[in-house]
Amino acid sequence: MGSSEPLKVTFSSPAKYWTDAVPIGNGRLGAMVWGGVAAETIQLNEDTLWTGAPGNYTDPDAPKALAQVRNLVHEAQFVQATQASAGLFGGPTQVYQPLGDIKLQFDGSHFNYGAYSRELDLDTATARVQYTVGGVEFRREHFASNPDQIIATSISASSPGSVSFTVSLDCALPDHRVHINNDHKNQIVLIGSCSGQQPGSTGIQFAAVLELEISAGNGVVSRLDDDGNGLRVEGADWAVLLLSASSSFQGPFTNPANSTRNPTSLALLAFQEVAKLSYSDLWSRHVDDYQSLFRRVLLQLWTGAAAEADDRAVAVRTTAERIRSFQEDQDPAFVELLFQFGRYLLISSSRPGTQVSNLQGIWNPDVKPAWDCAPHLNINLEMNYWPSLPCNLRECQEPLFDHIQALSISGSQTAKVNYEASGWVVHHVSDLWAKSSAYERDARWAIWPMGGAWLCTHLWEYYTYTMDKDFLQKTAYPLLKGCASFLVDWLIKGPQGYLETNPSTSPEHVFVAPDGKQASVSYSSTMDMAIIKEIFSALVSAAEVVKLLSCCRHDSLWFCI
């Protein structure tokens, strides 16, 4: 690759916390590898496992509340306007939930281990764990394959017949069951359901299948005696675990109760092709696919003999040690590693055809995660995708454009009913079901109808990087036009004759009102006006490119659509 080496995130011990585990992903399937020795957890995610179903993101009472808030703002009653804006709240988002866990248990000798190392190799998107027990070197390797849509784990040892362990699947969601596949005794099947929108309603159904293969000649596989839902391996040279998963999700506007997808059948289908491939074949296909994206960009901040000496030094230090020493050594190779780690995370959490990268990418261990693990449009989602173009990962941005397209559909109804406006609108947080209405609880984040507009800046930026006129004409321009149409209607003439946004917030901020109390709702925040100016400018430029420029009048504003 020619870059400073090693491009590895390294650890000297198993993870104590979830945030210490190693993330792997293929855009749709994700896993966190803890690297435990006697007991290992591989925490799993699938990007469509959300609570709920498509919702109604309109409120016919919102226009009355909007008029009240606007009047209070005009009267400089900012505290009262902030309180009255509760009439514009649109309820919570749905919640992203975990798929489950692969549990590995090794015998008691593994409590006494040495020479431990754990790493994430960014160049091959492979996690590795290595240690010794009684003079035998054990090695585990994990990767998430995009071409074959599986998560793979290999377990091997330096001495024949030394690989013995039990493996099982578990799930934190209450509605699930695990069993051995009667048609394939080396397959564990997990079937479950995310919670529905209302108690007793149908939520997204899902299935995961874990298939076990061991070395020929050495080793025996048996069913666990205690519950019969796990497998025991005894005396193998090596073992390979392959996991596939699927769900009943059939799009943001299809209720799970009406889905025609069979998750179990779809999860099993993946093994028809995988069965033809060896583990080394699977790994080679994974690496070729991943490196076609990752190896496009080289960042080298230190060259020559100094770089070689630095490489030798960092090779014996863990990433945690390099973080602690960075204030003193300002290690350039560490900056390279951080840059490439960001690219790795985007490749691993967003690929063509997957869901948009959520608040934590695709990695989440909690049934009730912080902030619902939802895409937050008031900066987090944009930040996830800022690296895509400057870091030469244009394909990874496709799920964002798919999500914007869905948001424009639900958002057009929200704009029409809630704000009596044309075009489409989205607020600060969304979910799998393309929620477009405002959130709840606090105006400082909920009252912000600029989420869709900020996302639309990515559309024009994509064109300026790629010069893809087909994308501009078929995708970007219609979305920009709908977004700008809402903004034109949203802008109102203020007391001094200028066009303003009202109500307006600076996301997640408050200010001290003239009466000395805190408020968050006012008019024409800098963020509002900057985003609107950028969208109008982008749309005019886009219209010129696609030769669709025409002019219409909106009150005192001449604007090209």
Phi, psi and omega in degrees: 000333176086002181267169173299140182245159357267145172272070184224139169264121191238151182222154179253003181205164175297159179291137174265332181232158181303322181291347175272347181288166184261124180275134169231155181189156176242020183097319180253315179256136178229158177211149172244120184261116183279327179081025176295157184262290179291328177223130181236142174239130172244103186276133193245147172222151171229134198288354180253010183274089180235152172288166167082200185202172177307138184246175174261112186256034178236157178214107182294346178272353184296321180302323178294316178295322179298315180299319179297314181298316181298319179297318179296321178295316179300330180271006181063025175268071191289324178294315179294323178296321178297318179292317183292337182293350174301336177291351179257358180297149184239013177090171185282165170276171170278178194236135176278132187236156182282153177282311181160197182225141163269125180250125176245133177234128178249166185288172187300336180298338182285354173287339180252087185237164178214179177050045184281140171211147178221138184209155168243113179273107183291333183287334180241002182052051183229131176261138181226144175231133183219140179196170178239145174224117178057037179084356179260130178269124178253144184220132174238146181223138184224138172207158178245113187270126173283314181296330182250001173052048176222159168255127186243141175225130172245143179232123183218167180217156182284344180246130181303144176074015186264354185268108177223132181190170170244150180226139178212165175248143177222163182212136181278346180283137187295328184267084179204162172211154182232138178208163173276136179293119181297334181271350181209096189296347179259021178240130173258132184243127174250126178235134182203185182213137169283158183291148180280179181291322177236153177307129180089350180278165183277126175258183178295129176268149180213162177212145172229140179237126178249120181251137183247133174229139178234171181298144177284140178095304180255133173110150180226139175248131178223165179274141178296140183284327190290312181233350177073005183251014176225174182234148178243134176249132179231127169066034179269159172281323180203163175218148177233131175248129177237129181239131174238152179209154178205171180219175179271003181300127184234024178121158186291349182244013177249122178295135179306330179296338182257006183291143176257005181276136176254103187300320182295314179299320181291322178293321178290329183299327181300331183283345178297319178277321182298328182299338181277354189243142173282169178300317180296326176295315179300316181294318180296318178296319177299311183295317180300315180295312182295314184291339175297337174262309189294322187277011177286337188234130175242131172236117179230115186257354182212130185233170174079200185299325180298320179294319180297318178295320179295320179301317180295324180291314184288339181296337182256004179248142176285165179297322178299320178294322179292325176296314183296326185269358188296327180300329181270314188264344182044050185307107181298326179295331178290324175296319175302316180298316180297317178301312182288330176296321176298317177297319179302314182296322179293315177301322186281343184243359183207109177230158177309130179094350179269177173284162179296146177300126185270199187301328181241028182082255169226007189258121182201124180264354194255141175292324176237079186286160176300136179053027177064003185056031185268156174293120178259121190271357181268009160171324191297314181294319178300317180299321179305325188254356176305323182286348192299316183275309178297339179259016173060047178231051187301324181297328183292346181273350184302318178300329177296317180292324175298319181292318178299319179300315179294319179298325181293333179286306178292325181293336178291326177288320177298317179298316184292313187276311186286325187239001181050046183236161175273181179071210182218154185220146174222151183256214195272348182213145180225192179201191182301332185267016177058047176301131184241345182281170179295163177277213184215182170077317186211127183295334186299334174246331187287321186271081183204085183276035183250004183299314179296321181296317180295321177298324183293341176297334178293330181294312180291322178299322178299318179295317183295333176280319190259337186056036181273096183291329177296316176298318182297314185286319187271331186244300189293311186298312178300322180291317177299317181297316178295320178297313181294327178299318176296315183298322177299318179286330181288325178292133178232156181283124180275177183302332182264008175092355178272152174283133183223162171261133183203117003284158180218143173228156167262110197314125173067022177241156172235165176222166178267117181286167181305333180276005178087358180264159179278141176216166177231344183260126178214222178220149169051056173298152180303322182296317176305306189292325179293318180293317180299316179300319181293320179293315179300317179296317180295320182293318178300314179296319179295319180298322179295321182293315184271007174057043178239025186286125172213160186240143173221165184250133173236104186051239181269002185258119170272127186217137183269126177230000000 
